[in-house]
């Protein structure tokens, strides 16, 4: 609309310019007519006015040229004005658009600061509370599931000294699955049977059940690691420490690079159990301290390893200072599931001097009292 207005103004000034030129041209023509009349009336003055006529014609020519030049200038000026108007209009439109945009942003910000906060704050708080409640519920479910999984795994571990109540529990569970065929048995069913046979000291049956369980198509690496431990413990009960050590070595080499917490726990258990057998058999110690540091999940893992090193070194020298340091370092550590049966049986049968045997017995009793305390 602004552009159209400026074009009308340009056209108006251009029309006025042409009108002025036309007016000057009419005046000049009238003068020529008067001169011609005078020439007809007064021929005597022809000579006199000849020069005047020639001068007048020259002036007419000059005026015509001026008129042409003025028309061109007016036209050029009109075009120039039009271009300037267009440019100014475009720039003004852009500036107006930007101003409108800035104003919109300002109004929106003011609305958010003044109106939106008061209108939506309650809804936001309610939504936040709802999300928090759902998050707490999900976390609770995860914790419950983790606790159930932990209890399930712990129940799978072979208890070296089960109570009669525990024995009865697994015996009853074993009866409930007696009617199942091997194809129907799950890994949990196998563990019920394995633990029940272990409690009954039917160790060959335990090893057979473990081998079958390892072949289940849906079995996981974590479950295989658990079965490895169960097999190593069964070899120990059979008095087959070499077979047990070989089983622990297989477990360690297979899963030493695992990132799964449950598997790492079983690898650490294998390292400790193997270490204990190496002490009992007076074999070279093959414990990899670097691997232990890599796998260590808690001070309790290191406490048992350090304890075994003290017992190993007690064969040749007093470890009283080291024992005291261990007690201070691990004063808060409890390890009720650690069995000292094999170590106590070993030292009773060992052929060491009475001094050495007495020293090791006292250390074992100190460790046992500390780790098994209530």
C-alpha positions in Angstrom: 0.0 0.0 0.0 2.8 2.4 0.8 4.5 1.6 -2.5 1.3 2.4 -4.4 1.1 5.8 -2.6 4.6 6.8 -3.5 4.0 5.8 -7.1 1.0 8.1 -7.2 3.0 11.0 -5.8 5.7 10.4 -8.5 3.1 10.4 -11.3 1.6 13.6 -9.9 4.9 15.5 -10.0 5.7 14.1 -13.4 2.4 15.4 -14.8 3.0 18.8 -13.3 6.4 19.0 -15.0 4.9 18.1 -18.4 2.1 20.7 -17.9 4.7 23.5 -17.3 6.6 22.5 -20.4 3.4 22.5 -22.5 2.5 26.0 -21.2 5.9 27.4 -22.2 5.6 25.9 -25.6 2.2 27.6 -26.2 3.5 31.0 -25.2 6.4 30.6 -27.7 4.0 29.7 -30.5 1.9 32.8 -29.9 5.0 35.0 -30.2 5.8 33.4 -33.5 2.3 34.1 -34.8 2.5 37.8 -33.8 5.8 38.1 -35.6 4.4 36.5 -38.8 1.4 38.9 -38.7 3.8 41.7 -38.4 5.8 40.4 -41.4 2.6 40.3 -43.5 1.5 43.8 -42.5 4.8 45.5 -42.6 6.9 44.0 -45.3 9.2 47.1 -45.1 10.2 46.0 -41.8 11.1 42.5 -43.1 14.7 43.4 -43.4 14.7 45.0 -40.0 13.1 42.1 -38.3 14.8 39.4 -40.3 17.5 39.2 -37.8 14.9 39.2 -35.0 13.1 36.3 -36.7 16.2 34.3 -37.0 17.1 35.0 -33.4 13.6 34.0 -32.4 13.8 30.7 -34.3 17.1 30.0 -32.6 15.5 30.6 -29.2 12.6 28.4 -30.2 15.1 25.6 -31.0 16.9 26.2 -27.7 13.6 26.1 -25.9 12.5 22.8 -27.6 15.9 21.2 -26.7 15.4 22.4 -23.1 11.9 21.0 -23.1 13.2 17.6 -24.3 16.0 17.5 -21.8 13.7 18.6 -19.0 11.2 15.8 -19.9 14.0 13.3 -19.8 15.2 14.5 -16.5 11.7 14.5 -15.0 11.2 10.9 -16.3 14.5 9.8 -14.9 13.8 11.5 -11.6 10.4 9.7 -11.5 12.0 6.3 -12.0 14.7 7.1 -9.4 12.0 8.2 -6.9 10.1 5.0 -7.6 13.2 2.8 -7.1 14.0 4.6 -3.9 10.4 4.2 -2.7 10.5 0.5 -3.4 13.8 0.1 -1.5 12.6 2.1 1.4 9.4 0.2 1.5 11.2 -3.2 1.5 13.5 -2.0 4.3 10.6 -0.6 6.2 8.8 -3.9 5.8 11.8 -5.9 7.1 12.2 -3.5 10.0 8.5 -3.7 10.8 8.6 -7.5 10.7 11.6 -7.6 13.0 10.0 -5.2 15.4 6.8 -7.3 15.3 8.9 -10.4 16.0 10.7 -8.7 18.9 7.5 -7.4 20.3 5.9 -10.9 20.1 8.9 -12.4 22.0 8.6 -9.7 24.6 4.9 -10.3 25.1 5.4 -14.1 25.3 8.2 -13.7 27.9 6.0 -11.4 29.9 3.1 -13.9 29.7 5.4 -16.7 30.8 6.8 -14.7 33.7 3.5 -13.4 34.9 0.7 -15.8 33.7 2.2 -19.2 32.8 4.1 -19.7 36.0 1.0 -19.1 38.2 -1.2 -21.2 35.9 1.0 -24.2 35.4 3.2 -24.3 38.5 0.6 -26.4 40.3 0.3 -28.8 37.4 4.1 -29.1 37.1 4.4 -29.8 40.9 1.7 -32.4 40.7 3.4 -34.1 37.7 6.7 -34.0 39.5 5.2 -35.6 42.5 3.6 -38.3 40.3 6.8 -39.0 38.6 8.7 -39.2 41.9 6.1 -41.7 43.2 6.4 -43.8 40.1 10.2 -43.7 40.4 10.1 -44.8 44.0 7.7 -47.6 43.1 10.0 -48.8 40.3 13.0 -48.6 42.5 11.2 -50.6 45.2 10.4 -53.3 42.7 14.0 -53.4 41.4 15.3 -53.7 45.0 12.7 -56.5 45.8 13.7 -58.3 42.6 17.4 -57.9 43.4 16.8 -59.2 46.9 14.9 -62.2 45.6 17.6 -62.9 43.0 20.3 -62.7 45.7 18.4 -65.0 48.0 17.8 -67.4 45.1 21.5 -67.5 44.3 22.5 -67.9 47.9 20.1 -70.8 48.3 21.8 -72.5 45.3 25.2 -72.4 47.0 26.1 -75.7 48.7 26.1 -75.2 52.4 29.0 -77.1 53.9 27.3 -77.3 57.3 23.6 -77.2 56.7 21.2 -77.2 59.7 18.6 -80.0 59.9 15.9 -77.4 59.1 17.7 -76.5 55.9 18.1 -80.1 55.0 14.3 -80.7 55.6 13.4 -77.7 53.4 15.3 -79.0 50.4 14.1 -82.5 50.9 10.5 -81.3 50.8 11.1 -79.2 47.7 12.8 -82.1 46.0 9.7 -84.3 46.6 7.5 -81.6 44.9 9.4 -82.0 41.6 9.8 -85.7 41.6 7.1 -86.2 39.0 8.8 -83.9 36.5 10.6 -85.4 33.5 14.1 -84.2 32.7 12.8 -82.1 29.8 10.5 -80.2 32.2 13.2 -79.4 34.8 14.4 -75.8 35.1 17.7 -74.7 36.5 16.0 -74.0 39.8 14.6 -77.5 39.9 18.1 -78.9 39.3 19.5 -76.8 42.1 16.9 -78.2 44.5 17.9 -81.7 43.6 21.7 -80.9 43.7 21.5 -79.4 47.2 19.3 -82.2 48.5 21.7 -84.8 47.2 24.7 -82.9 48.6 23.0 -82.7 52.0 22.5 -86.5 51.8 26.2 -86.9 50.9 25.3 -88.5 47.6 28.2 -86.8 45.9 28.3 -88.8 42.7 24.6 -88.0 42.1 25.5 -84.3 42.7 28.2 -84.4 40.0 25.8 -86.1 37.5 23.1 -83.6 38.1 25.5 -80.7 37.7 26.7 -82.1 34.3 23.1 -82.4 33.1 22.2 -78.9 34.4 25.2 -77.4 32.4 23.6 -78.7 29.2 20.3 -76.9 29.6 19.7 -74.8 26.4 18.6 -71.8 28.3 21.3 -71.7 31.0 23.3 -68.5 31.5 27.0 -68.0 32.1 26.3 -66.9 35.6 24.4 -70.1 36.3 27.3 -72.1 34.7 29.7 -70.3 37.0 27.6 -71.3 40.0 27.6 -74.9 38.9 31.4 -74.9 38.6 31.6 -73.8 42.2 29.2 -76.5 43.3 31.3 -79.1 41.4 34.6 -77.8 43.0 33.0 -78.1 46.5 31.8 -81.6 45.8 35.2 -82.7 44.8 36.5 -81.3 48.1 34.0 -83.3 50.0 35.1 -86.4 48.1 38.7 -85.8 49.1 39.7 -85.0 45.6 41.6 -81.6 46.0 43.4 -81.9 42.6 40.2 -82.3 40.7 38.8 -79.4 42.7 41.8 -77.2 41.8 41.5 -78.1 38.1 37.8 -77.2 38.3 38.6 -73.8 39.8 41.3 -73.2 37.2 38.8 -73.9 34.5 36.3 -71.5 36.0 38.9 -68.7 36.5 40.3 -69.0 32.9 36.8 -69.1 31.4 35.3 -66.1 33.2 38.2 -63.9 34.5 37.3 -61.1 32.0 33.6 -61.1 32.8 31.8 -57.9 33.8 28.8 -59.6 35.4 28.8 -59.1 39.2 27.5 -62.6 39.9 30.2 -64.3 37.8 33.0 -62.1 39.3 31.8 -63.2 42.7 32.2 -66.9 41.7 35.6 -66.3 40.1 36.8 -64.7 43.4 35.4 -67.7 45.3 37.3 -70.0 43.0 40.5 -68.1 43.6 40.1 -68.3 47.4 39.1 -72.0 47.4 42.0 -72.9 45.1 44.4 -70.9 47.3 43.2 -72.9 50.4 43.8 -76.2 48.6 47.3 -75.1 47.5 48.1 -74.3 51.2 46.7 -77.7 52.4 48.6 -79.6 49.7 51.8 -77.6 50.1 51.6 -76.8 46.5 53.2 -73.6 44.9 50.9 -70.7 45.4 49.5 -69.5 42.1 47.3 -66.6 43.3 47.3 -63.7 40.8 47.2 -60.6 43.0 46.7 -58.4 39.9 43.6 -60.4 38.9 42.3 -60.2 42.5 42.7 -56.4 42.5 40.9 -56.2 39.2 38.0 -58.4 40.4 37.7 -57.2 44.0 34.3 -55.9 44.9 34.5 -55.4 48.6 37.1 -55.4 51.5 35.8 -58.8 52.4 37.2 -60.3 49.2 40.7 -59.0 50.1 40.4 -59.9 53.8 40.1 -63.6 53.0 43.0 -63.6 50.6 45.2 -61.8 53.1 44.1 -64.3 55.8 45.3 -67.2 53.6 48.6 -65.5 52.9 49.2 -65.3 56.7 48.4 -69.0 57.1 50.7 -69.9 54.2 53.6 -67.8 55.6 52.9 -69.2 59.1 54.4 -72.5 57.9 57.9 -70.9 58.1 57.7 -68.0 60.5 55.7 -66.1 63.1 52.9 -63.9 61.7 51.8 -62.3 64.9 52.5 -58.7 63.7 50.7 -59.4 60.4 47.8 -61.0 62.2 47.4 -57.9 64.5 47.5 -55.7 61.4 44.9 -57.8 59.7 42.6 -57.6 62.7 42.8 -53.9 62.8 42.4 -53.4 59.1 39.4 -55.7 58.8 37.9 -55.1 62.2 34.4 -54.5 60.7 34.5 -57.6 58.4 32.3 -60.6 59.0 32.4 -63.7 56.9 29.9 -66.3 58.5 29.8 -68.4 55.4 33.5 -69.1 55.3 34.3 -72.7 56.3 37.4 -73.6 58.2 36.7 -77.3 58.1 39.3 -78.2 55.5 41.9 -76.0 57.1 41.3 -77.5 60.6 41.4 -81.0 59.2 44.6 -80.2 57.3 46.5 -78.9 60.3 45.5 -81.9 62.4 47.0 -84.3 59.9 49.9 -82.1 58.8 53.5 -83.4 59.6 54.8 -80.0 60.7 56.5 -79.5 64.0 54.3 -79.0 67.0 55.4 -75.4 67.2 54.3 -74.7 63.6 51.0 -76.7 64.0 50.2 -74.8 67.2 50.9 -71.5 65.6 48.7 -72.2 62.6 45.9 -73.6 64.9 45.9 -70.4 67.0 45.7 -68.3 63.8 42.9 -70.3 62.4 41.0 -70.0 65.7 41.5 -66.2 65.7 40.3 -65.8 62.1 37.3 -68.1 62.8 36.3 -66.2 65.9 36.6 -62.8 64.2 34.8 -63.7 60.9 32.0 -65.8 62.5 31.2 -63.4 65.3 27.6 -62.3 65.7 
